[in-house]
Amino acid sequence: MKNLQIILNAILSKNIFEYILVDTNLNVLSASDGIGKYLWSVPKEGEDALNYLPELVGNEEEIKSIFTKKYCLYSLESVYKNEYYVNITVEYCDKNTAIILLHNITSNTLAAQQILQYSNEAALLNNTLQKVVDNQSSLLFVINEKEEIAFANQKFLDYFNVKSLDGLKGMKLKLYKYYDETLKSYDELYQHIYGHESSISIEKDTFVIHVSQIETTHKLFTLSKVTEVHKKKKRLEVELQIDALTKTYRKSYFDVQLDKELSEGNPFALVVTDIDDFKAVNDIHGHLAGDTVLKEFSTLLKDHLRQDDLLARWGGDEFLILLKRTDEENALHKVEELRKMVDEYLFSHNEDITATFGIACVEKDDDINTLLLRADKALYKAKENGKNRVILKKA
Amino acid sequence: MIRKKILLLGDFGVGKTSLICRYIDNTFNDSYLTTIGVKISKKLMILNDIECELLIWDIEGKTPTKSIPHSYFKGASGAIFVGDVTRHETIIGLNEHINTFLMMNGDAKHVIAYNKADLLTKQQIEALDVASNVFLTSAKSDMNVEALFSTITKEMIL
């Protein structure tokens, strides 16, 4: 026992270890003086060691087995004791004595705690940021240098019905194709849309798409769903192009389409028509009857045109027809059909209604003005020749 | 007097230390301080004339890179598994904690705390479908903290 005390004192001089010597009932035999800093007071001989070291409760049998086995695997790491951190181990001394060692690891543990604190705070912050991102109404995704989706928020995963980012990686989504079929990468999409607002349609939905470079290798794409707004806008745009009375297009829209046909170099015919003696209809039957005739006349024409032909009201009782992919012969044939149909149609107020038509087929060097002028001249000529007829004028 | 060792287990930052502070000292601090290792607190309880000293082990939380040393589990009579009800992954992770603990302490009792319940709306709380051994707790508002500890104590002693 005396030798043991000498060895222990040598160890204790380093101020790293403190000890309690216990008997087979785990009652205190003696303790180092310095142990008080961990236990508030120095245990006295005969006291229950567990009163000072409740950490051992529940493990009494295992610790007591040390007296028969001569070893004990019981040890506890990083136990907080009165502002110190200690490792607790139990060692065999002799058949009646065991030593409980308290190894001071405070400085190392506090350093480790600092690191753990930063790490856990960062993880919690990351968790909060993830929630913020997931709760955005927009679909967010990040593309890395390998053209892979490196991150996507919950809204994005939900939209594409994917449970996790890993599932998304397997899908190899090529969203740039929805923007433009010819694009081959997200990088090309980035080049197309960077710096301005663009829209992209995915299935039935329309999104406003934004992009920003978040690292040199990563790009953040944001898709904000605007399907309803987009539909309303489209509807409004169309409504603005429609004549309220006849439900035909306005001349402004017609001009745009005419210009488009001209620039694409497609063959087509431009027809100008008006109702013969329409002023008399207004004078005799009133303007309401005149409106009815205009509605019936335009409906009649519309119903007998192809789906991609265009009918527009130029003003008053004058209308414009764009017959796409139509040469002179077909134009004459088609318009003659329309004239006959109007002539034979029984209008609501029982008055005979006829219409006169002037045609101009597109020729080299034509523009909107030359075409309109030529078709208008053809109409004038047909009126001069007795109305209710069709005349085609060449350049 | 009998002594019972009881552990608080769960992921980091779920409020294990706060629950103990509320239970032992009736205090609460909003700032987060990571627990490292283990700190033991004592609470004397008398149930049906039985004097019991609860030895409550506040054990550091599990992180993605650091597991809890199994040496802490030895000799425990009960455990409270704590999850943060606002962090879904900490609730999902409870099963792993429970399984690991029960493998070492087959006869031990346990209850579950869905902590930080003060952050939920009334509707969210009503929508939660929880088992009978699950307590919606809040160390901040002192919701169900006493009930949590007294339930596990009764199960261990009686």
HADDOCK unambig.tbl for C-alpha pairs under 7 A between the chains (distance, minus, plus):
assign (segid A and resid 57 and name CA) (segid B and resid 5 and name CA) 6.90 0.50 0.50
assign (segid A and resid 58 and name CA) (segid B and resid 5 and name CA) 6.72 0.50 0.50
assign (segid A and resid 58 and name CA) (segid B and resid 75 and name CA) 4.02 0.50 0.50
assign (segid A and resid 58 and name CA) (segid B and resid 76 and name CA) 6.34 0.50 0.50
assign (segid A and resid 59 and name CA) (segid B and resid 74 and name CA) 6.90 0.50 0.50
assign (segid A and resid 59 and name CA) (segid B and resid 75 and name CA) 5.44 0.50 0.50
assign (segid A and resid 76 and name CA) (segid B and resid 71 and name CA) 6.45 0.50 0.50
assign (segid A and resid 77 and name CA) (segid B and resid 37 and name CA) 6.71 0.50 0.50
assign (segid A and resid 78 and name CA) (segid B and resid 37 and name CA) 4.49 0.50 0.50
assign (segid A and resid 78 and name CA) (segid B and resid 38 and name CA) 6.33 0.50 0.50
assign (segid A and resid 79 and name CA) (segid B and resid 37 and name CA) 5.72 0.50 0.50
assign (segid A and resid 79 and name CA) (segid B and resid 38 and name CA) 4.98 0.50 0.50
assign (segid A and resid 79 and name CA) (segid B and resid 39 and name CA) 6.05 0.50 0.50
assign (segid A and resid 80 and name CA) (segid B and resid 38 and name CA) 5.93 0.50 0.50
assign (segid A and resid 80 and name CA) (segid B and resid 39 and name CA) 4.92 0.50 0.50
assign (segid A and resid 113 and name CA) (segid B and resid 34 and name CA) 6.95 0.50 0.50
assign (segid A and resid 113 and name CA) (segid B and resid 36 and name CA) 5.95 0.50 0.50
assign (segid A and resid 116 and name CA) (segid B and resid 34 and name CA) 6.96 0.50 0.50
assign (segid A and resid 117 and name CA) (segid B and resid 33 and name CA) 6.82 0.50 0.50
assign (segid A and resid 117 and name CA) (segid B and resid 34 and name CA) 5.27 0.50 0.50
